[in-house]
């Protein structure tokens, strides 16, 4: 999305995606309100709703490490200021060698499948948001299966075997 590693290393997920980023950047909330056809106050409220849903997805994931994939759909912003609909899947794992916990987030721009105005329309109630997630069911199920290693390449095993060996060397 245009960010360099230096832009995001050491920051919490909530500081680089979703509502906090949009609220921190001058004019971004007004841009969101215009694109969604809602008032500034309403855009802020719906952004808050989506941020709360992302936090809920984190709690689900953290309560079941390695077993549950947290799912959220939220508004995100590229480094150049372009707003888009972001599907975020989160997985909590442990590094087997030392039993360290870590989280991995997989983000995807789904603006073509879920337009910004449709997401903000769904960000009015639990029922509307759940309905949006349900309509994404097949795509989300396929991504969850890949992450958890059901019926396809196991992304988790790949992370443990390849990437984490490199990352753990950086820690030392």
C-alpha positions as CSV (number, residue, x, y, z in Angstrom):
1,X,0.0,0.0,0.0
2,X,3.0,2.2,-0.5
3,X,4.5,2.1,3.0
4,X,8.1,1.3,3.6
5,X,9.2,-1.0,6.4
6,X,10.6,2.0,8.2
7,X,7.1,3.6,8.2
8,X,5.5,0.6,10.1
9,X,8.2,-1.3,12.0
10,X,7.6,-1.1,15.7
11,X,4.0,0.2,15.4
12,X,0.9,-1.5,16.6
13,X,-1.5,-2.8,13.9
14,X,-4.1,-0.2,15.0
15,X,-1.6,2.6,14.3
16,X,-1.1,1.7,10.7
17,X,-4.5,0.5,9.5
18,X,-8.1,1.6,9.7
19,X,-9.7,4.4,11.7
20,X,-6.8,5.7,13.7
21,X,-4.8,6.3,10.5
22,X,-7.7,8.1,8.8
23,X,-8.5,10.3,11.8
24,X,-4.8,11.2,12.2
25,X,-4.4,12.4,8.6
26,X,-5.7,15.9,7.9
27,X,-8.8,15.9,5.6
28,X,-9.0,12.1,5.4
29,X,-12.2,11.8,7.4
30,X,-13.8,14.5,5.3
31,X,-12.7,12.6,2.2
32,X,-14.4,9.5,3.6
33,X,-17.6,11.3,4.3
34,X,-17.7,12.7,0.8
35,X,-17.1,9.3,-0.8
36,X,-19.7,7.6,1.3
37,X,-22.2,10.4,1.0
38,X,-22.6,10.9,4.7
39,X,-22.0,13.7,7.2
40,X,-18.6,14.1,8.9
41,X,-20.2,13.0,12.2
42,X,-21.7,10.0,10.6
43,X,-18.5,9.0,8.9
44,X,-16.7,9.3,12.2
45,X,-19.3,7.1,13.9
46,X,-19.1,4.4,11.2
47,X,-15.4,4.5,11.3
48,X,-15.5,3.9,15.0
49,X,-17.9,1.0,14.5
50,X,-15.5,-0.6,12.1
51,X,-12.6,0.0,14.4
52,X,-14.6,-1.7,17.2
53,X,-15.3,-4.7,14.9
54,X,-11.6,-5.0,14.1
55,X,-10.8,-5.0,17.9
56,X,-13.4,-7.7,18.3
57,X,-11.8,-9.8,15.6
58,X,-8.4,-9.4,17.5
59,X,-10.0,-10.6,20.7
60,X,-11.5,-13.7,18.9
61,X,-8.1,-14.5,17.4
62,X,-6.2,-14.0,20.7
63,X,-8.6,-16.2,22.7
64,X,-7.8,-19.1,20.4
65,X,-4.2,-19.0,19.3
66,X,-3.5,-20.9,16.1
67,X,-7.1,-22.1,15.9
68,X,-9.2,-19.1,14.9
69,X,-8.6,-16.5,12.3
70,X,-9.8,-13.0,13.2
71,X,-11.7,-11.4,10.3
72,X,-12.5,-7.7,9.8
73,X,-13.4,-5.5,6.9
74,X,-12.5,-1.9,7.4
75,X,-11.6,1.3,5.6
76,X,-7.9,1.8,5.2
77,X,-5.7,4.4,3.5
78,X,-2.7,4.0,1.3
79,X,0.3,6.1,1.9
80,X,-0.7,8.4,-0.9
81,X,-4.0,9.1,0.8
82,X,-6.3,6.9,-1.3
83,X,-9.0,5.2,0.8
84,X,-9.9,1.6,0.1
85,X,-11.8,-1.3,1.6
86,X,-9.4,-3.6,3.5
87,X,-10.1,-7.2,4.3
88,X,-7.9,-8.1,7.2
89,X,-7.3,-11.7,8.5
90,X,-5.4,-12.0,11.8
91,X,-3.7,-15.1,13.2
92,X,-2.0,-15.5,16.6
93,X,0.8,-18.1,16.7
94,X,3.7,-19.3,18.8
95,X,7.3,-19.7,17.6
96,X,7.8,-23.4,18.3
97,X,11.4,-23.3,19.3
98,X,11.0,-20.7,22.1
99,X,7.2,-20.6,22.6
100,X,7.0,-16.8,21.8
101,X,3.6,-15.5,20.8
102,X,3.3,-13.3,17.7
103,X,0.5,-12.1,15.4
104,X,0.3,-12.1,11.7
105,X,-2.1,-10.0,9.7
106,X,-3.0,-10.6,6.0
107,X,-4.5,-7.6,4.3
108,X,-6.2,-7.4,0.9
109,X,-7.8,-4.6,-1.0
110,X,-11.3,-5.7,-1.8
111,X,-12.7,-2.4,-3.0
112,X,-13.8,-3.9,-6.3
113,X,-15.9,-6.5,-4.5
114,X,-17.1,-4.3,-1.6
115,X,-17.3,-0.6,-2.5
116,X,-16.5,1.9,0.2
117,X,-20.1,3.1,0.3
118,X,-21.4,-0.5,0.8
119,X,-19.0,-1.0,3.7
120,X,-20.0,2.3,5.4
121,X,-23.7,1.3,4.8
122,X,-23.0,-2.0,6.7
123,X,-21.2,-0.1,9.5
124,X,-24.5,0.9,11.1
125,X,-25.4,-2.2,13.1
126,X,-24.1,-5.6,14.1
127,X,-26.7,-7.3,11.8
128,X,-25.7,-5.3,8.7
129,X,-22.0,-5.9,9.3
130,X,-22.5,-9.6,10.0
131,X,-24.5,-9.8,6.8
132,X,-21.6,-8.2,4.8
133,X,-19.1,-10.7,6.3
134,X,-21.6,-13.6,5.5
135,X,-21.8,-12.5,1.9
136,X,-18.0,-12.7,1.7
137,X,-18.3,-16.3,3.1
138,X,-16.8,-18.4,0.3
139,X,-13.8,-16.0,-0.2
140,X,-13.1,-15.8,3.5
141,X,-13.5,-19.6,4.0
142,X,-10.9,-20.2,1.3
143,X,-8.5,-17.8,2.9
144,X,-9.0,-19.2,6.4
145,X,-8.4,-22.7,5.1
146,X,-5.2,-21.7,3.5
147,X,-4.0,-19.9,6.7
148,X,-5.0,-22.9,8.9
149,X,-3.7,-25.5,6.5
150,X,-7.0,-27.1,5.7
151,X,-7.0,-28.5,2.1
152,X,-4.2,-26.5,0.7
153,X,-0.8,-25.0,1.4
154,X,-0.4,-24.3,5.0
155,X,0.7,-20.7,5.3
156,X,1.4,-21.1,9.0
157,X,3.8,-23.9,8.4
158,X,5.5,-21.9,5.6
159,X,5.9,-19.0,8.0
160,X,7.4,-21.1,10.7
161,X,9.8,-22.9,8.4
162,X,11.0,-20.0,6.3
163,X,10.2,-16.5,7.4
164,X,10.5,-16.9,11.2
165,X,13.9,-18.5,10.9
166,X,15.1,-15.3,9.3
167,X,13.2,-13.0,11.6
168,X,14.4,-14.8,14.8
169,X,18.0,-14.3,13.7
170,X,17.3,-10.5,13.6
171,X,16.1,-10.6,17.2
172,X,19.4,-12.0,18.4
